Amino acid sequence: MKLAVTRLSVARYRQLHPADQGLQRLEKLMDEYAGGITVNYMTNEPLLLRGLELMKVFHEDLEFLGAEDLHQLQRCWNSNIAR
């Protein structure tokens, strides 16, 4: 059910996003689902699996990153290298 809601919101927000927003989203995802400081550096299998699902959605959204200047363009390229 959560994945369907996430895909619906992804389809609704098909527009250019700043590179900083993409990096913040990645940092939050890794922090919450891959055992960061907010979860006291602990994780479990359900959280890791949910994190992988959200990483797939994040991967789909990488093509919608936008840049206002050369610095943000470099950040976009750095984010897309992992694709």
mmCIF file of the N, C-alpha and C atoms, coordinates in Angstrom:
data_MODEL
# 
_entry.id   MODEL 
# 
loop_
_atom_site.group_PDB 
_atom_site.id 
_atom_site.type_symbol 
_atom_site.label_atom_id 
_atom_site.label_alt_id 
_atom_site.label_comp_id 
_atom_site.label_asym_id 
_atom_site.label_entity_id 
_atom_site.label_seq_id 
_atom_site.pdbx_PDB_ins_code 
_atom_site.Cartn_x 
_atom_site.Cartn_y 
_atom_site.Cartn_z 
_atom_site.occupancy 
_atom_site.B_iso_or_equiv 
_atom_site.pdbx_formal_charge 
_atom_site.auth_seq_id 
_atom_site.auth_comp_id 
_atom_site.auth_asym_id 
_atom_site.auth_atom_id 
_atom_site.pdbx_PDB_model_num 
ATOM 1   N N  . MET A 1 1  ? 0.822  -1.189 0.000   1.00 0.00 ? 1  MET A N  1 
ATOM 2   C CA . MET A 1 1  ? 0.000  0.000  0.000   1.00 0.00 ? 1  MET A CA 1 
ATOM 3   C C  . MET A 1 1  ? 0.870  1.258  0.000   1.00 0.00 ? 1  MET A C  1 
ATOM 4   N N  . LYS A 1 2  ? 1.909  1.299  0.839   1.00 0.00 ? 2  LYS A N  1 
ATOM 5   C CA . LYS A 1 2  ? 2.767  2.473  0.890   1.00 0.00 ? 2  LYS A CA 1 
ATOM 6   C C  . LYS A 1 2  ? 3.476  2.705  -0.431  1.00 0.00 ? 2  LYS A C  1 
ATOM 7   N N  . LEU A 1 3  ? 3.877  1.629  -1.106  1.00 0.00 ? 3  LEU A N  1 
ATOM 8   C CA . LEU A 1 3  ? 4.574  1.766  -2.378  1.00 0.00 ? 3  LEU A CA 1 
ATOM 9   C C  . LEU A 1 3  ? 3.653  2.379  -3.434  1.00 0.00 ? 3  LEU A C  1 
ATOM 10  N N  . ALA A 1 4  ? 2.359  1.992  -3.414  1.00 0.00 ? 4  ALA A N  1 
ATOM 11  C CA . ALA A 1 4  ? 1.410  2.564  -4.372  1.00 0.00 ? 4  ALA A CA 1 
ATOM 12  C C  . ALA A 1 4  ? 1.236  4.061  -4.132  1.00 0.00 ? 4  ALA A C  1 
ATOM 13  N N  . VAL A 1 5  ? 1.181  4.476  -2.868  1.00 0.00 ? 5  VAL A N  1 
ATOM 14  C CA . VAL A 1 5  ? 1.056  5.893  -2.551  1.00 0.00 ? 5  VAL A CA 1 
ATOM 15  C C  . VAL A 1 5  ? 2.304  6.641  -3.002  1.00 0.00 ? 5  VAL A C  1 
ATOM 16  N N  . THR A 1 6  ? 3.472  6.049  -2.796  1.00 0.00 ? 6  THR A N  1 
ATOM 17  C CA . THR A 1 6  ? 4.716  6.683  -3.207  1.00 0.00 ? 6  THR A CA 1 
ATOM 18  C C  . THR A 1 6  ? 4.761  6.839  -4.720  1.00 0.00 ? 6  THR A C  1 
ATOM 19  N N  . ARG A 1 7  ? 4.372  5.820  -5.462  1.00 0.00 ? 7  ARG A N  1 
ATOM 20  C CA . ARG A 1 7  ? 4.386  5.908  -6.917  1.00 0.00 ? 7  ARG A CA 1 
ATOM 21  C C  . ARG A 1 7  ? 3.378  6.947  -7.411  1.00 0.00 ? 7  ARG A C  1 
ATOM 22  N N  . LEU A 1 8  ? 2.243  7.070  -6.732  1.00 0.00 ? 8  LEU A N  1 
ATOM 23  C CA . LEU A 1 8  ? 1.258  8.078  -7.105  1.00 0.00 ? 8  LEU A CA 1 
ATOM 24  C C  . LEU A 1 8  ? 1.831  9.473  -6.918  1.00 0.00 ? 8  LEU A C  1 
ATOM 25  N N  . SER A 1 9  ? 2.499  9.704  -5.782  1.00 0.00 ? 9  SER A N  1 
ATOM 26  C CA . SER A 1 9  ? 3.068  11.028 -5.565  1.00 0.00 ? 9  SER A CA 1 
ATOM 27  C C  . SER A 1 9  ? 4.221  11.299 -6.517  1.00 0.00 ? 9  SER A C  1 
ATOM 28  N N  . VAL A 1 10 ? 4.953  10.267 -6.934  1.00 0.00 ? 10 VAL A N  1 
ATOM 29  C CA . VAL A 1 10 ? 6.024  10.465 -7.919  1.00 0.00 ? 10 VAL A CA 1 
ATOM 30  C C  . VAL A 1 10 ? 5.416  10.891 -9.249  1.00 0.00 ? 10 VAL A C  1 
ATOM 31  N N  . ALA A 1 11 ? 4.332  10.255 -9.648  1.00 0.00 ? 11 ALA A N  1 
ATOM 32  C CA . ALA A 1 11 ? 3.696  10.603 -10.915 1.00 0.00 ? 11 ALA A CA 1 
ATOM 33  C C  . ALA A 1 11 ? 3.134  12.024 -10.874 1.00 0.00 ? 11 ALA A C  1 
ATOM 34  N N  . ARG A 1 12 ? 2.706  12.477 -9.715  1.00 0.00 ? 12 ARG A N  1 
ATOM 35  C CA . ARG A 1 12 ? 2.119  13.808 -9.598  1.00 0.00 ? 12 ARG A CA 1 
ATOM 36  C C  . ARG A 1 12 ? 3.178  14.897 -9.638  1.00 0.00 ? 12 ARG A C  1 
ATOM 37  N N  . TYR A 1 13 ? 4.382  14.613 -9.191  1.00 0.00 ? 13 TYR A N  1 
ATOM 38  C CA . TYR A 1 13 ? 5.429  15.625 -9.106  1.00 0.00 ? 13 TYR A CA 1 
ATOM 39  C C  . TYR A 1 13 ? 6.483  15.471 -10.194 1.00 0.00 ? 13 TYR A C  1 
ATOM 40  N N  . ARG A 1 14 ? 6.090  15.188 -11.408 1.00 0.00 ? 14 ARG A N  1 
ATOM 41  C CA . ARG A 1 14 ? 7.034  15.062 -12.518 1.00 0.00 ? 14 ARG A CA 1 
ATOM 42  C C  . ARG A 1 14 ? 7.448  16.448 -12.994 1.00 0.00 ? 14 ARG A C  1 
ATOM 43  N N  . GLN A 1 15 ? 8.352  17.051 -12.282 1.00 0.00 ? 15 GLN A N  1 
ATOM 44  C CA . GLN A 1 15 ? 8.889  18.353 -12.648 1.00 0.00 ? 15 GLN A CA 1 
ATOM 45  C C  . GLN A 1 15 ? 10.354 18.396 -12.237 1.00 0.00 ? 15 GLN A C  1 
ATOM 46  N N  . LEU A 1 16 ? 11.051 19.447 -12.624 1.00 0.00 ? 16 LEU A N  1 
ATOM 47  C CA . LEU A 1 16 ? 12.464 19.549 -12.275 1.00 0.00 ? 16 LEU A CA 1 
ATOM 48  C C  . LEU A 1 16 ? 12.631 19.892 -10.799 1.00 0.00 ? 16 LEU A C  1 
ATOM 49  N N  . HIS A 1 17 ? 13.545 19.199 -10.147 1.00 0.00 ? 17 HIS A N  1 
ATOM 50  C CA . HIS A 1 17 ? 13.842 19.431 -8.743  1.00 0.00 ? 17 HIS A CA 1 
ATOM 51  C C  . HIS A 1 17 ? 15.286 19.878 -8.615  1.00 0.00 ? 17 HIS A C  1 
ATOM 52  N N  . PRO A 1 18 ? 15.576 20.776 -7.685  1.00 0.00 ? 18 PRO A N  1 
ATOM 53  C CA . PRO A 1 18 ? 16.973 21.188 -7.491  1.00 0.00 ? 18 PRO A CA 1 
ATOM 54  C C  . PRO A 1 18 ? 17.844 20.021 -7.023  1.00 0.00 ? 18 PRO A C  1 
ATOM 55  N N  . ALA A 1 19 ? 19.108 20.095 -7.361  1.00 0.00 ? 19 ALA A N  1 
ATOM 56  C CA . ALA A 1 19 ? 20.045 19.032 -6.980  1.00 0.00 ? 19 ALA A CA 1 
ATOM 57  C C  . ALA A 1 19 ? 20.135 18.890 -5.465  1.00 0.00 ? 19 ALA A C  1 
ATOM 58  N N  . ASP A 1 20 ? 20.061 20.016 -4.740  1.00 0.00 ? 20 ASP A N  1 
ATOM 59  C CA . ASP A 1 20 ? 20.140 19.959 -3.281  1.00 0.00 ? 20 ASP A CA 1 
ATOM 60  C C  . ASP A 1 20 ? 18.997 19.145 -2.692  1.00 0.00 ? 20 ASP A C  1 
ATOM 61  N N  . GLN A 1 21 ? 17.811 19.262 -3.296  1.00 0.00 ? 21 GLN A N  1 
ATOM 62  C CA . GLN A 1 21 ? 16.671 18.504 -2.803  1.00 0.00 ? 21 GLN A CA 1 
ATOM 63  C C  . GLN A 1 21 ? 16.905 17.007 -2.993  1.00 0.00 ? 21 GLN A C  1 
ATOM 64  N N  . GLY A 1 22 ? 17.506 16.626 -4.105  1.00 0.00 ? 22 GLY A N  1 
ATOM 65  C CA . GLY A 1 22 ? 17.804 15.220 -4.339  1.00 0.00 ? 22 GLY A CA 1 
ATOM 66  C C  . GLY A 1 22 ? 18.816 14.679 -3.344  1.00 0.00 ? 22 GLY A C  1 
ATOM 67  N N  . LEU A 1 23 ? 19.842 15.471 -3.053  1.00 0.00 ? 23 LEU A N  1 
ATOM 68  C CA . LEU A 1 23 ? 20.850 15.035 -2.080  1.00 0.00 ? 23 LEU A CA 1 
ATOM 69  C C  . LEU A 1 23 ? 20.267 14.943 -0.675  1.00 0.00 ? 23 LEU A C  1 
ATOM 70  N N  . GLN A 1 24 ? 19.416 15.890 -0.304  1.00 0.00 ? 24 GLN A N  1 
ATOM 71  C CA . GLN A 1 24 ? 18.779 15.835 1.017   1.00 0.00 ? 24 GLN A CA 1 
ATOM 72  C C  . GLN A 1 24 ? 17.876 14.613 1.121   1.00 0.00 ? 24 GLN A C  1 
ATOM 73  N N  . ARG A 1 25 ? 17.182 14.314 0.039   1.00 0.00 ? 25 ARG A N  1 
ATOM 74  C CA . ARG A 1 25 ? 16.302 13.144 0.028   1.00 0.00 ? 25 ARG A CA 1 
ATOM 75  C C  . ARG A 1 25 ? 17.112 11.861 0.193   1.00 0.00 ? 25 ARG A C  1 
ATOM 76  N N  . LEU A 1 26 ? 18.248 11.775 -0.491  1.00 0.00 ? 26 LEU A N  1 
ATOM 77  C CA . LEU A 1 26 ? 19.109 10.603 -0.375  1.00 0.00 ? 26 LEU A CA 1 
ATOM 78  C C  . LEU A 1 26 ? 19.676 10.479 1.036   1.00 0.00 ? 26 LEU A C  1 
ATOM 79  N N  . GLU A 1 27 ? 20.127 11.595 1.607   1.00 0.00 ? 27 GLU A N  1 
ATOM 80  C CA . GLU A 1 27 ? 20.668 11.572 2.975   1.00 0.00 ? 27 GLU A CA 1 
ATOM 81  C C  . GLU A 1 27 ? 19.606 11.131 3.975   1.00 0.00 ? 27 GLU A C  1 
ATOM 82  N N  . LYS A 1 28 ? 18.387 11.623 3.827   1.00 0.00 ? 28 LYS A N  1 
ATOM 83  C CA . LYS A 1 28 ? 17.309 11.246 4.741   1.00 0.00 ? 28 LYS A CA 1 
ATOM 84  C C  . LYS A 1 28 ? 16.982 9.762  4.597   1.00 0.00 ? 28 LYS A C  1 
ATOM 85  N N  . LEU A 1 29 ? 16.923 9.285  3.366   1.00 0.00 ? 29 LEU A N  1 
ATOM 86  C CA . LEU A 1 29 ? 16.636 7.877  3.121   1.00 0.00 ? 29 LEU A CA 1 
ATOM 87  C C  . LEU A 1 29 ? 17.689 6.986  3.761   1.00 0.00 ? 29 LEU A C  1 
ATOM 88  N N  . MET A 1 30 ? 18.954 7.322  3.557   1.00 0.00 ? 30 MET A N  1 
ATOM 89  C CA . MET A 1 30 ? 20.032 6.511  4.118   1.00 0.00 ? 30 MET A CA 1 
ATOM 90  C C  . MET A 1 30 ? 20.055 6.597  5.640   1.00 0.00 ? 30 MET A C  1 
ATOM 91  N N  . ASP A 1 31 ? 19.751 7.768  6.178   1.00 0.00 ? 31 ASP A N  1 
ATOM 92  C CA . ASP A 1 31 ? 19.767 7.945  7.622   1.00 0.00 ? 31 ASP A CA 1 
ATOM 93  C C  . ASP A 1 31 ? 18.661 7.129  8.292   1.00 0.00 ? 31 ASP A C  1 
ATOM 94  N N  . GLU A 1 32 ? 17.453 7.170  7.728   1.00 0.00 ? 32 GLU A N  1 
ATOM 95  C CA . GLU A 1 32 ? 16.322 6.511  8.371   1.00 0.00 ? 32 GLU A CA 1 
ATOM 96  C C  . GLU A 1 32 ? 16.267 5.005  8.128   1.00 0.00 ? 32 GLU A C  1 
ATOM 97  N N  . TYR A 1 33 ? 16.646 4.562  6.937   1.00 0.00 ? 33 TYR A N  1 
ATOM 98  C CA . TYR A 1 33 ? 16.454 3.153  6.585   1.00 0.00 ? 33 TYR A CA 1 
ATOM 99  C C  . TYR A 1 33 ? 17.733 2.331  6.575   1.00 0.00 ? 33 TYR A C  1 
ATOM 100 N N  . ALA A 1 34 ? 18.896 2.969  6.536   1.00 0.00 ? 34 ALA A N  1 
ATOM 101 C CA . ALA A 1 34 ? 20.149 2.215  6.487   1.00 0.00 ? 34 ALA A CA 1 
ATOM 102 C C  . ALA A 1 34 ? 20.941 2.344  7.784   1.00 0.00 ? 34 ALA A C  1 
ATOM 103 N N  . GLY A 1 35 ? 20.302 2.772  8.847   1.00 0.00 ? 35 GLY A N  1 
ATOM 104 C CA . GLY A 1 35 ? 20.948 2.791  10.149  1.00 0.00 ? 35 GLY A CA 1 
ATOM 105 C C  . GLY A 1 35 ? 21.789 4.015  10.416  1.00 0.00 ? 35 GLY A C  1 
ATOM 106 N N  . GLY A 1 36 ? 21.200 5.190  10.339  1.00 0.00 ? 36 GLY A N  1 
ATOM 107 C CA . GLY A 1 36 ? 21.928 6.428  10.615  1.00 0.00 ? 36 GLY A CA 1 
ATOM 108 C C  . GLY A 1 36 ? 21.757 6.883  12.054  1.00 0.00 ? 36 GLY A C  1 
ATOM 109 N N  . ILE A 1 37 ? 22.097 8.131  12.289  1.00 0.00 ? 37 ILE A N  1 
ATOM 110 C CA . ILE A 1 37 ? 22.086 8.659  13.651  1.00 0.00 ? 37 ILE A CA 1 
ATOM 111 C C  . ILE A 1 37 ? 20.680 8.752  14.238  1.00 0.00 ? 37 ILE A C  1 
ATOM 112 N N  . THR A 1 38 ? 19.659 9.006  13.418  1.00 0.00 ? 38 THR A N  1 
ATOM 113 C CA . THR A 1 38 ? 18.302 9.145  13.965  1.00 0.00 ? 38 THR A CA 1 
ATOM 114 C C  . THR A 1 38 ? 17.759 7.832  14.511  1.00 0.00 ? 38 THR A C  1 
ATOM 115 N N  . VAL A 1 39 ? 18.284 6.709  14.048  1.00 0.00 ? 39 VAL A N  1 
ATOM 116 C CA . VAL A 1 39 ? 17.866 5.406  14.574  1.00 0.00 ? 39 VAL A CA 1 
ATOM 117 C C  . VAL A 1 39 ? 18.969 4.774  15.412  1.00 0.00 ? 39 VAL A C  1 
ATOM 118 N N  . ASN A 1 40 ? 19.868 5.622  15.902  1.00 0.00 ? 40 ASN A N  1 
ATOM 119 C CA . ASN A 1 40 ? 20.950 5.199  16.797  1.00 0.00 ? 40 ASN A CA 1 
ATOM 120 C C  . ASN A 1 40 ? 21.836 4.127  16.152  1.00 0.00 ? 40 ASN A C  1 
ATOM 121 N N  . TYR A 1 41 ? 22.089 4.285  14.850  1.00 0.00 ? 41 TYR A N  1 
ATOM 122 C CA . TYR A 1 41 ? 22.976 3.397  14.090  1.00 0.00 ? 41 TYR A CA 1 
ATOM 123 C C  . TYR A 1 41 ? 22.547 1.935  14.137  1.00 0.00 ? 41 TYR A C  1 
ATOM 124 N N  . MET A 1 42 ? 21.246 1.692  14.213  1.00 0.00 ? 42 MET A N  1 
ATOM 125 C CA . MET A 1 42 ? 20.728 0.325  14.187  1.00 0.00 ? 42 MET A CA 1 
ATOM 126 C C  . MET A 1 42 ? 19.724 0.207  13.051  1.00 0.00 ? 42 MET A C  1 
ATOM 127 N N  . THR A 1 43 ? 19.601 -0.980 12.498  1.00 0.00 ? 43 THR A N  1 
ATOM 128 C CA . THR A 1 43 ? 18.622 -1.226 11.446  1.00 0.00 ? 43 THR A CA 1 
ATOM 129 C C  . THR A 1 43 ? 18.189 -2.680 11.517  1.00 0.00 ? 43 THR A C  1 
ATOM 130 N N  . ASN A 1 44 ? 17.221 -3.036 10.695  1.00 0.00 ? 44 ASN A N  1 
ATOM 131 C CA . ASN A 1 44 ? 16.759 -4.417 10.622  1.00 0.00 ? 44 ASN A CA 1 
ATOM 132 C C  . ASN A 1 44 ? 16.325 -4.709 9.192   1.00 0.00 ? 44 ASN A C  1 
ATOM 133 N N  . GLU A 1 45 ? 15.967 -5.939 8.930   1.00 0.00 ? 45 GLU A N  1 
ATOM 134 C CA . GLU A 1 45 ? 15.657 -6.340 7.561   1.00 0.00 ? 45 GLU A CA 1 
ATOM 135 C C  . GLU A 1 45 ? 14.455 -5.605 6.968   1.00 0.00 ? 45 GLU A C  1 
ATOM 136 N N  . PRO A 1 46 ? 13.326 -5.448 7.677   1.00 0.00 ? 46 PRO A N  1 
ATOM 137 C CA . PRO A 1 46 ? 12.204 -4.710 7.076   1.00 0.00 ? 46 PRO A CA 1 
ATOM 138 C C  . PRO A 1 46 ? 12.562 -3.267 6.710   1.00 0.00 ? 46 PRO A C  1 
ATOM 139 N N  . LEU A 1 47 ? 13.342 -2.599 7.550   1.00 0.00 ? 47 LEU A N  1 
ATOM 140 C CA . LEU A 1 47 ? 13.747 -1.233 7.222   1.00 0.00 ? 47 LEU A CA 1 
ATOM 141 C C  . LEU A 1 47 ? 14.666 -1.200 6.001   1.00 0.00 ? 47 LEU A C  1 
ATOM 142 N N  . LEU A 1 48 ? 15.582 -2.140 5.911   1.00 0.00 ? 48 LEU A N  1 
ATOM 143 C CA . LEU A 1 48 ? 16.475 -2.191 4.757   1.00 0.00 ? 48 LEU A CA 1 
ATOM 144 C C  . LEU A 1 48 ? 15.711 -2.477 3.466   1.00 0.00 ? 48 LEU A C  1 
ATOM 145 N N  . LEU A 1 49 ? 14.722 -3.382 3.529   1.00 0.00 ? 49 LEU A N  1 
ATOM 146 C CA . LEU A 1 49 ? 13.927 -3.676 2.344   1.00 0.00 ? 49 LEU A CA 1 
ATOM 147 C C  . LEU A 1 49 ? 13.099 -2.470 1.915   1.00 0.00 ? 49 LEU A C  1 
ATOM 148 N N  . ARG A 1 50 ? 12.528 -1.757 2.885   1.00 0.00 ? 50 ARG A N  1 
ATOM 149 C CA . ARG A 1 50 ? 11.776 -0.529 2.564   1.00 0.00 ? 50 ARG A CA 1 
ATOM 150 C C  . ARG A 1 50 ? 12.714 0.524  1.973   1.00 0.00 ? 50 ARG A C  1 
ATOM 151 N N  . GLY A 1 51 ? 13.914 0.612  2.507   1.00 0.00 ? 51 GLY A N  1 
ATOM 152 C CA . GLY A 1 51 ? 14.898 1.539  1.969   1.00 0.00 ? 51 GLY A CA 1 
ATOM 153 C C  . GLY A 1 51 ? 15.251 1.219  0.523   1.00 0.00 ? 51 GLY A C  1 
ATOM 154 N N  . LEU A 1 52 ? 15.357 -0.070 0.197   1.00 0.00 ? 52 LEU A N  1 
ATOM 155 C CA . LEU A 1 52 ? 15.635 -0.464 -1.185  1.00 0.00 ? 52 LEU A CA 1 
ATOM 156 C C  . LEU A 1 52 ? 14.486 -0.090 -2.116  1.00 0.00 ? 52 LEU A C  1 
ATOM 157 N N  . GLU A 1 53 ? 13.240 -0.252 -1.643  1.00 0.00 ? 53 GLU A N  1 
ATOM 158 C CA . GLU A 1 53 ? 12.087 0.158  -2.448  1.00 0.00 ? 53 GLU A CA 1 
ATOM 159 C C  . GLU A 1 53 ? 12.132 1.660  -2.721  1.00 0.00 ? 53 GLU A C  1 
ATOM 160 N N  . LEU A 1 54 ? 12.434 2.437  -1.697  1.00 0.00 ? 54 LEU A N  1 
ATOM 161 C CA . LEU A 1 54 ? 12.490 3.883  -1.866  1.00 0.00 ? 54 LEU A CA 1 
ATOM 162 C C  . LEU A 1 54 ? 13.678 4.306  -2.729  1.00 0.00 ? 54 LEU A C  1 
ATOM 163 N N  . MET A 1 55 ? 14.767 3.545  -2.693  1.00 0.00 ? 55 MET A N  1 
ATOM 164 C CA . MET A 1 55 ? 15.909 3.837  -3.558  1.00 0.00 ? 55 MET A CA 1 
ATOM 165 C C  . MET A 1 55 ? 15.536 3.645  -5.030  1.00 0.00 ? 55 MET A C  1 
ATOM 166 N N  . LYS A 1 56 ? 14.696 2.648  -5.322  1.00 0.00 ? 56 LYS A N  1 
ATOM 167 C CA . LYS A 1 56 ? 14.243 2.445  -6.702  1.00 0.00 ? 56 LYS A CA 1 
ATOM 168 C C  . LYS A 1 56 ? 13.427 3.644  -7.182  1.00 0.00 ? 56 LYS A C  1 
ATOM 169 N N  . VAL A 1 57 ? 12.549 4.152  -6.315  1.00 0.00 ? 57 VAL A N  1 
ATOM 170 C CA . VAL A 1 57 ? 11.759 5.330  -6.668  1.00 0.00 ? 57 VAL A CA 1 
ATOM 171 C C  . VAL A 1 57 ? 12.671 6.544  -6.838  1.00 0.00 ? 57 VAL A C  1 
ATOM 172 N N  . PHE A 1 58 ? 13.641 6.685  -5.947  1.00 0.00 ? 58 PHE A N  1 
ATOM 173 C CA . PHE A 1 58 ? 14.603 7.782  -6.052  1.00 0.00 ? 58 PHE A CA 1 
ATOM 174 C C  . PHE A 1 58 ? 15.385 7.680  -7.364  1.00 0.00 ? 58 PHE A C  1 
ATOM 175 N N  . HIS A 1 59 ? 15.750 6.475  -7.742  1.00 0.00 ? 59 HIS A N  1 
ATOM 176 C CA . HIS A 1 59 ? 16.492 6.252  -8.989  1.00 0.00 ? 59 HIS A CA 1 
ATOM 177 C C  . HIS A 1 59 ? 15.665 6.721  -10.187 1.00 0.00 ? 59 HIS A C  1 
ATOM 178 N N  . GLU A 1 60 ? 14.350 6.468  -10.161 1.00 0.00 ? 60 GLU A N  1 
ATOM 179 C CA . GLU A 1 60 ? 13.472 6.919  -11.241 1.00 0.00 ? 60 GLU A CA 1 
ATOM 180 C C  . GLU A 1 60 ? 13.403 8.446  -11.302 1.00 0.00 ? 60 GLU A C  1 
ATOM 181 N N  . ASP A 1 61 ? 13.498 9.104  -10.168 1.00 0.00 ? 61 ASP A N  1 
ATOM 182 C CA . ASP A 1 61 ? 13.379 10.561 -10.114 1.00 0.00 ? 61 ASP A CA 1 
ATOM 183 C C  . ASP A 1 61 ? 14.672 11.290 -10.465 1.00 0.00 ? 61 ASP A C  1 
ATOM 184 N N  . LEU A 1 62 ? 15.781 10.585 -10.585 1.00 0.00 ? 62 LEU A N  1 
ATOM 185 C CA . LEU A 1 62 ? 17.051 11.250 -10.876 1.00 0.00 ? 62 LEU A CA 1 
ATOM 186 C C  . LEU A 1 62 ? 17.036 11.996 -12.205 1.00 0.00 ? 62 LEU A C  1 
ATOM 187 N N  . GLU A 1 63 ? 16.257 11.525 -13.159 1.00 0.00 ? 63 GLU A N  1 
ATOM 188 C CA . GLU A 1 63 ? 16.231 12.208 -14.449 1.00 0.00 ? 63 GLU A CA 1 
ATOM 189 C C  . GLU A 1 63 ? 15.501 13.549 -14.383 1.00 0.00 ? 63 GLU A C  1 
ATOM 190 N N  . PHE A 1 64 ? 14.840 13.846 -13.272 1.00 0.00 ? 64 PHE A N  1 
ATOM 191 C CA . PHE A 1 64 ? 14.099 15.096 -13.130 1.00 0.00 ? 64 PHE A CA 1 
ATOM 192 C C  . PHE A 1 64 ? 14.827 16.122 -12.268 1.00 0.00 ? 64 PHE A C  1 
ATOM 193 N N  . LEU A 1 65 ? 16.122 15.927 -12.050 1.00 0.00 ? 65 LEU A N  1 
ATOM 194 C CA . LEU A 1 65 ? 16.898 16.921 -11.324 1.00 0.00 ? 65 LEU A CA 1 
ATOM 195 C C  . LEU A 1 65 ? 17.170 18.114 -12.226 1.00 0.00 ? 65 LEU A C  1 
ATOM 196 N N  . GLY A 1 66 ? 17.130 19.301 -11.660 1.00 0.00 ? 66 GLY A N  1 
ATOM 197 C CA . GLY A 1 66 ? 17.406 20.508 -12.418 1.00 0.00 ? 66 GLY A CA 1 
ATOM 198 C C  . GLY A 1 66 ? 18.497 21.318 -11.745 1.00 0.00 ? 66 GLY A C  1 
ATOM 199 N N  . ALA A 1 67 ? 19.125 22.190 -12.513 1.00 0.00 ? 67 ALA A N  1 
ATOM 200 C CA . ALA A 1 67 ? 20.226 22.993 -11.982 1.00 0.00 ? 67 ALA A CA 1 
ATOM 201 C C  . ALA A 1 67 ? 20.022 24.460 -12.352 1.00 0.00 ? 67 ALA A C  1 
ATOM 202 N N  . GLU A 1 68 ? 20.268 25.329 -11.385 1.00 0.00 ? 68 GLU A N  1 
ATOM 203 C CA . GLU A 1 68 ? 20.180 26.771 -11.623 1.00 0.00 ? 68 GLU A CA 1 
ATOM 204 C C  . GLU A 1 68 ? 21.531 27.365 -11.993 1.00 0.00 ? 68 GLU A C  1 
ATOM 205 N N  . ASP A 1 69 ? 22.612 26.709 -11.573 1.00 0.00 ? 69 ASP A N  1 
ATOM 206 C CA . ASP A 1 69 ? 23.950 27.220 -11.864 1.00 0.00 ? 69 ASP A CA 1 
ATOM 207 C C  . ASP A 1 69 ? 24.904 26.035 -12.056 1.00 0.00 ? 69 ASP A C  1 
ATOM 208 N N  . LEU A 1 70 ? 26.156 26.354 -12.328 1.00 0.00 ? 70 LEU A N  1 
ATOM 209 C CA . LEU A 1 70 ? 27.134 25.300 -12.604 1.00 0.00 ? 70 LEU A CA 1 
ATOM 210 C C  . LEU A 1 70 ? 27.398 24.410 -11.386 1.00 0.00 ? 70 LEU A C  1 
ATOM 211 N N  . HIS A 1 71 ? 27.349 24.986 -10.186 1.00 0.00 ? 71 HIS A N  1 
ATOM 212 C CA . HIS A 1 71 ? 27.580 24.196 -8.980  1.00 0.00 ? 71 HIS A CA 1 
ATOM 213 C C  . HIS A 1 71 ? 26.489 23.137 -8.821  1.00 0.00 ? 71 HIS A C  1 
ATOM 214 N N  . GLN A 1 72 ? 25.235 23.533 -9.012  1.00 0.00 ? 72 GLN A N  1 
ATOM 215 C CA . GLN A 1 72 ? 24.146 22.556 -8.921  1.00 0.00 ? 72 GLN A CA 1 
ATOM 216 C C  . GLN A 1 72 ? 24.204 21.540 -10.054 1.00 0.00 ? 72 GLN A C  1 
ATOM 217 N N  . LEU A 1 73 ? 24.658 21.978 -11.228 1.00 0.00 ? 73 LEU A N  1 
ATOM 218 C CA . LEU A 1 73 ? 24.808 21.041 -12.342 1.00 0.00 ? 73 LEU A CA 1 
ATOM 219 C C  . LEU A 1 73 ? 25.826 19.950 -12.003 1.00 0.00 ? 73 LEU A C  1 
ATOM 220 N N  . GLN A 1 74 ? 26.914 20.350 -11.340 1.00 0.00 ? 74 GLN A N  1 
ATOM 221 C CA . GLN A 1 74 ? 27.917 19.372 -10.923 1.00 0.00 ? 74 GLN A CA 1 
ATOM 222 C C  . GLN A 1 74 ? 27.313 18.395 -9.916  1.00 0.00 ? 74 GLN A C  1 
ATOM 223 N N  . ARG A 1 75 ? 26.491 18.884 -9.013  1.00 0.00 ? 75 ARG A N  1 
ATOM 224 C CA . ARG A 1 75 ? 25.833 17.992 -8.047  1.00 0.00 ? 75 ARG A CA 1 
ATOM 225 C C  . ARG A 1 75 ? 24.887 17.019 -8.748  1.00 0.00 ? 75 ARG A C  1 
ATOM 226 N N  . CYS A 1 76 ? 24.181 17.503 -9.770  1.00 0.00 ? 76 CYS A N  1 
ATOM 227 C CA . CYS A 1 76 ? 23.304 16.610 -10.547 1.00 0.00 ? 76 CYS A CA 1 
ATOM 228 C C  . CYS A 1 76 ? 24.117 15.490 -11.193 1.00 0.00 ? 76 CYS A C  1 
ATOM 229 N N  . TRP A 1 77 ? 25.238 15.864 -11.795 1.00 0.00 ? 77 TRP A N  1 
ATOM 230 C CA . TRP A 1 77 ? 26.084 14.865 -12.435 1.00 0.00 ? 77 TRP A CA 1 
ATOM 231 C C  . TRP A 1 77 ? 26.604 13.863 -11.409 1.00 0.00 ? 77 TRP A C  1 
ATOM 232 N N  . ASN A 1 78 ? 27.012 14.348 -10.237 1.00 0.00 ? 78 ASN A N  1 
ATOM 233 C CA . ASN A 1 78 ? 27.495 13.433 -9.191  1.00 0.00 ? 78 ASN A CA 1 
ATOM 234 C C  . ASN A 1 78 ? 26.408 12.495 -8.738  1.00 0.00 ? 78 ASN A C  1 
ATOM 235 N N  . SER A 1 79 ? 25.170 12.962 -8.670  1.00 0.00 ? 79 SER A N  1 
ATOM 236 C CA . SER A 1 79 ? 24.061 12.094 -8.276  1.00 0.00 ? 79 SER A CA 1 
ATOM 237 C C  . SER A 1 79 ? 23.749 11.070 -9.353  1.00 0.00 ? 79 SER A C  1 
ATOM 238 N N  . ASN A 1 80 ? 23.887 11.450 -10.614 1.00 0.00 ? 80 ASN A N  1 
ATOM 239 C CA . ASN A 1 80 ? 23.546 10.552 -11.715 1.00 0.00 ? 80 ASN A CA 1 
ATOM 240 C C  . ASN A 1 80 ? 24.642 9.548  -12.034 1.00 0.00 ? 80 ASN A C  1 
ATOM 241 N N  . ILE A 1 81 ? 25.837 9.749  -11.536 1.00 0.00 ? 81 ILE A N  1 
ATOM 242 C CA . ILE A 1 81 ? 26.924 8.793  -11.793 1.00 0.00 ? 81 ILE A CA 1 
ATOM 243 C C  . ILE A 1 81 ? 26.572 7.428  -11.205 1.00 0.00 ? 81 ILE A C  1 
ATOM 244 N N  . ALA A 1 82 ? 25.878 7.419  -10.075 1.00 0.00 ? 82 ALA A N  1 
ATOM 245 C CA . ALA A 1 82 ? 25.529 6.159  -9.418  1.00 0.00 ? 82 ALA A CA 1 
ATOM 246 C C  . ALA A 1 82 ? 24.497 5.351  -10.202 1.00 0.00 ? 82 ALA A C  1 
ATOM 247 N N  . ARG A 1 83 ? 23.857 5.979  -11.157 1.00 0.00 ? 83 ARG A N  1 
ATOM 248 C CA . ARG A 1 83 ? 22.836 5.271  -11.943 1.00 0.00 ? 83 ARG A CA 1 
ATOM 249 C C  . ARG A 1 83 ? 23.514 4.209  -12.721 1.00 0.00 ? 83 ARG A C  1 
# 
